[in-house]
Amino acid sequence: MTRSVELDCTAQKPGLAGFDASVRFACPQCGTALKSDSCQACGFCLELCCGILDALPPVRKAYYASFIEDYEQIRASEGRGSKNEDFYLALPYRDTTGRNTRQWQIRSRSFDCLLQQILNPNFPARGARVLDLGAGNGWMSYRLAKAGYLPVAVDLLVNDADGLGAADYYRAHLPCLFPRVRAELGRLPFQQGQFDVAIFNASLHYAEDYVACLREAFYSVHHGGMVIVCDTPWYADDRSGRQMLAERRSVFMDRYGFASDSIKSLEYLTDERLGMLEQQLRIQWSIRTPHYDLRWRLRPLIACLRGRREPSRFRIHVARKLSA
């Protein structure tokens, strides 16, 4: 079992030497623009360890400690990592472990839609700077880098199986490994307007405050840039979402002995929630629906015929930043 609430490194040190100098940072504690690794306003210091820039303040590490421990235990049990490089290089198109094949099939369809229908048409020259929010093991950042984009991978997890540490498997297959930053979605450590796109990579549903996380993403992209929510569960009826949460907590209690609810993640989207976000953030969502196979598209009908709750669906939600 892999657990690493703290970065597993004996050489943790302050400083940005060796890190991508084109990324401009801000203090995640007070928001001050950083000219070096240390914040002159509050004293917070960025630390670089094993190629990962740690921008998570100590108090926030303590806040997330139980969540990370529970989450890593669940992910390890589900077979979300491997000691084989081929596993990571094949994602999202193939799960060489065979343990989560169906889920990766869905993720691959979502990624193809994201790349072909959203990124390529809007950034045909490539070279766009992309913030990969909830990057996990870095598979999307790797695929984007191979396609000519310039990703920065952000996640809370840093372990070498399912967190940012696992991105080392991609190092030999890229001219330069993409930057990796440990941070929380609601307190991103970046200065304003330096990215073309911010993608919530199957991650927005872990947020406790959608508005705060989306504001951070919009702050990080420039005027005319995009914020994209990909692979977050969506329900037509909020009651289905609430029932899903109750079912999941019950399963986790039976299987792991805990409900995995140490933080109050919102877990899913509905049209009502999306509408409220439009009003509060003054944005307008456009929706893309990936071309999933017939079996997946028939799930809502089958559930209805069997008297079961509505299953989750996945859509890609896109909004442009139209104001400063």
C-alpha positions in Angstrom: 0.0 0.0 0.0 1.4 3.4 -0.9 0.9 6.3 1.5 2.7 9.6 1.4 1.0 12.4 3.2 4.3 14.2 3.1 6.7 14.2 0.2 8.9 11.1 0.6 12.2 12.9 0.2 15.2 13.5 2.5 16.5 16.4 0.3 13.6 18.8 0.6 14.9 22.3 0.2 13.7 25.8 -0.5 14.3 27.4 -3.8 13.2 27.2 -7.5 16.6 26.2 -8.9 16.0 23.7 -11.7 12.3 24.4 -11.9 10.5 25.9 -15.0 11.4 29.6 -14.8 8.5 30.5 -17.1 5.9 29.7 -14.4 5.2 32.8 -12.3 4.1 32.0 -8.7 2.1 33.6 -6.0 2.0 32.8 -2.3 -0.8 30.3 -1.6 -1.2 31.8 1.9 -1.6 35.5 1.2 -1.6 35.9 -2.6 1.5 38.0 -2.8 3.4 37.7 -6.1 6.6 35.8 -5.5 9.9 37.0 -6.9 11.8 34.1 -5.2 10.9 30.9 -3.3 10.1 32.9 -0.2 7.1 35.3 0.4 8.2 38.6 1.7 4.8 39.3 3.1 4.0 36.3 5.2 7.2 34.2 5.1 5.8 31.1 3.4 8.5 29.2 1.4 8.0 27.0 -1.6 10.0 23.8 -1.4 11.3 21.7 -4.3 11.6 18.0 -3.7 12.2 15.2 -6.2 11.2 17.6 -9.0 7.9 18.5 -7.4 7.3 22.0 -6.1 5.4 21.9 -2.8 3.1 24.9 -2.5 0.9 23.5 0.2 1.2 25.4 3.5 1.6 23.3 6.7 -1.8 24.2 8.1 -3.4 22.9 4.8 -1.3 19.7 4.9 -2.8 19.0 8.4 -6.3 19.8 7.1 -6.0 17.3 4.2 -4.0 14.6 6.1 -7.0 12.3 6.8 -8.4 12.8 3.3 -5.1 12.0 1.6 -4.6 8.9 3.8 -8.1 7.6 3.1 -7.9 8.4 -0.6 -4.6 6.8 -1.1 -5.7 3.6 0.7 -8.8 3.4 -1.6 -6.9 4.1 -4.7 -4.3 1.5 -3.9 -7.0 -1.0 -3.2 -8.6 -0.3 -6.5 -5.4 -0.9 -8.4 -4.8 2.7 -9.5 -1.0 2.3 -9.9 1.7 0.0 -11.1 5.4 -0.6 -10.9 5.4 -1.1 -14.7 6.2 1.9 -16.9 3.9 0.5 -19.7 0.9 1.0 -17.5 1.4 4.8 -17.4 2.4 5.1 -21.0 -0.8 3.3 -22.2 -3.2 5.6 -20.3 -5.9 6.5 -20.9 -6.4 4.2 -23.9 -5.5 0.9 -22.1 -5.4 -0.2 -18.5 -2.6 -2.9 -18.5 -3.7 -4.0 -15.0 -7.2 -4.9 -16.3 -8.7 -3.7 -13.0 -10.3 -0.4 -14.2 -10.7 -1.0 -17.9 -14.2 0.3 -18.2 -13.4 3.5 -16.4 -10.4 4.2 -18.6 -12.4 3.6 -21.7 -14.7 6.4 -20.6 -11.7 8.6 -19.7 -10.2 8.0 -23.1 -13.4 9.1 -24.9 -13.5 12.2 -22.8 -9.9 13.0 -23.6 -10.3 12.5 -27.3 -13.3 14.9 -27.2 -11.3 17.4 -25.2 -8.3 17.3 -27.5 -10.1 17.1 -30.9 -13.2 19.3 -30.3 -12.0 21.9 -27.8 -8.2 22.3 -27.6 -7.1 21.7 -31.2 -9.8 24.0 -32.8 -9.1 26.8 -30.4 -5.3 26.5 -30.2 -4.3 25.2 -33.6 -0.8 26.4 -33.3 -0.3 24.4 -30.1 2.2 25.6 -27.6 -0.7 26.7 -25.4 0.0 26.7 -21.6 -2.4 24.3 -19.9 -3.1 24.0 -16.2 -3.9 20.3 -15.4 -5.8 20.5 -12.2 -6.1 17.2 -10.4 -3.4 15.7 -12.6 -2.9 12.5 -10.5 -0.1 10.4 -12.1 0.2 13.0 -14.9 -1.2 10.9 -17.8 -3.1 13.9 -19.3 -0.1 16.3 -18.9 2.0 13.6 -20.7 -0.5 13.3 -23.6 -0.8 17.1 -23.9 2.9 17.5 -23.9 3.2 14.9 -26.7 0.6 16.8 -28.6 2.6 20.0 -28.4 1.0 21.8 -25.5 2.8 23.1 -22.4 1.1 21.6 -19.3 1.7 22.2 -15.6 0.4 19.3 -13.4 -1.2 20.2 -10.1 -2.4 17.7 -7.5 -2.5 17.1 -3.7 -1.0 13.6 -4.0 2.7 13.2 -4.5 3.2 9.4 -4.2 5.0 7.5 -6.9 2.1 5.2 -7.8 -1.0 7.4 -8.3 0.3 10.9 -7.5 2.7 13.4 -9.0 5.7 11.3 -8.3 4.5 8.7 -10.8 5.0 11.2 -13.6 8.7 10.2 -13.5 7.7 7.3 -15.7 7.2 9.8 -18.5 10.6 11.5 -18.2 12.4 9.4 -20.7 9.7 9.9 -23.3 9.6 13.7 -23.3 12.3 16.3 -24.2 11.6 17.8 -20.8 9.2 16.6 -18.1 6.3 19.0 -17.4 6.4 21.0 -14.2 4.6 19.4 -11.2 3.2 21.4 -8.3 1.6 20.2 -5.1 -1.3 22.6 -4.3 -5.0 22.7 -3.5 -7.5 23.7 -6.1 -9.0 26.5 -4.0 -5.6 28.1 -3.4 -3.6 27.9 -6.5 -0.1 29.3 -6.3 0.0 31.1 -9.6 0.1 34.7 -10.7 -2.7 36.1 -12.7 -3.4 35.4 -16.4 -0.5 33.2 -17.4 -2.3 30.1 -18.8 -4.4 29.7 -21.9 -6.5 26.8 -20.4 -7.2 25.4 -17.0 -8.7 21.9 -17.0 -10.3 20.3 -14.0 -9.2 16.7 -14.8 -11.8 14.5 -13.1 -11.2 16.7 -10.0 -13.8 19.5 -9.5 -16.1 17.1 -7.6 -13.6 16.8 -4.8 -13.9 20.5 -4.1 -15.7 21.8 -1.0 -16.4 25.1 -2.7 -16.9 25.1 -6.5 -17.0 28.9 -6.7 -13.7 29.3 -4.9 -12.0 26.7 -7.1 -13.4 28.0 -10.4 -12.4 31.6 -9.4 -8.8 30.4 -8.9 -8.8 28.8 -12.3 -10.3 31.8 -14.0 -7.7 34.0 -12.2 -4.9 31.8 -13.6 -6.0 32.1 -17.3 -5.7 35.2 -19.4 -8.6 37.1 -21.0 -10.2 34.9 -23.6 -8.7 31.8 -22.0 -10.8 28.7 -21.2 -11.7 26.9 -18.0 -12.8 23.3 -18.6 -14.5 20.8 -16.3 -13.9 17.3 -17.5 -15.1 14.0 -16.1 -17.0 15.2 -13.1 -20.2 13.3 -12.5 -23.4 15.0 -13.6 -27.0 14.1 -12.7 -30.2 15.5 -14.1 -31.9 15.0 -10.7 -30.1 16.1 -7.5 -31.8 13.3 -5.6 -29.8 10.8 -7.7 -26.6 12.5 -6.7 -27.5 12.4 -3.0 -28.5 8.8 -3.2 -25.1 8.0 -4.9 -23.3 9.6 -2.0 -25.3 7.6 0.6 -24.5 4.4 -1.4 -20.8 5.2 -1.7 -20.4 5.9 2.0 -22.1 2.6 2.9 -19.8 0.7 0.5 -16.7 2.4 1.9 -17.7 1.7 5.5 -18.2 -2.0 4.7 -15.0 -2.3 2.7 -12.5 0.0 4.4 -14.1 0.9 7.7 -14.4 4.6 7.0 -16.7 6.7 4.8 -14.0 8.8 3.2 -15.8 12.0 4.1 -13.2 13.9 6.2 -13.6 16.8 3.8 -17.1 17.8 2.6 -16.6 17.4 -1.2 -19.6 18.4 -3.3 -19.1 15.2 -5.4 -21.3 16.0 -8.5 -22.9 18.6 -10.8 -26.4 19.3 -11.7 -27.9 21.8 -14.1 -29.1 23.8 -11.1 -25.5 24.0 -9.7 -24.1 24.9 -13.1 -26.7 27.7 -13.4 -25.7 29.1 -10.0 -22.1 29.0 -11.0 -22.9 31.0 -14.2 -24.6 33.6 -12.1 -22.0 33.9 -9.4 -19.0 33.9 -11.8 -20.7 35.7 -14.7 -19.8 33.0 -17.2 -21.6 30.9 -19.7 -21.1 27.2 -20.0 -21.0 25.4 -23.3 -21.4 21.6 -23.2 -19.7 18.9 -25.2 -20.8 15.3 -24.9 -18.1 12.8 -25.8 -19.1 9.9 -28.1 -19.4 7.1 -25.6 -20.4 3.7 -26.8 -24.0 2.4 -27.0 -23.7 0.4 -23.8 -22.8 3.6 -21.9 -25.5 5.7 -23.5 -28.2 3.2 -22.7 -27.4 3.2 -19.0 -30.1 5.8 -18.0 -32.8 3.9 -19.9 -31.8 0.6 -18.4 -31.7 2.1 -14.9 -35.2 3.5 -15.4 -36.6 0.2 -16.6 -35.1 -1.6 -13.6 -36.4 1.0 -11.1 -32.9 2.1 -10.1 -31.6 5.6 -9.5 -30.3 7.6 -12.4 -26.6 6.8 -13.1 -24.0 9.4 -13.3 -23.1 10.9 -16.7 -20.1 12.8 -17.9 -20.1 15.9 -20.0 -17.4 18.4 -20.7 -18.2 22.0 -19.5 -16.4 24.9 -21.1 -16.4 28.6 -20.2 -14.3 31.5 -21.5 -12.8 34.2 -19.4 -14.4 37.3 -20.8 -13.5 39.8 -18.1 -10.5 40.8 -16.1 
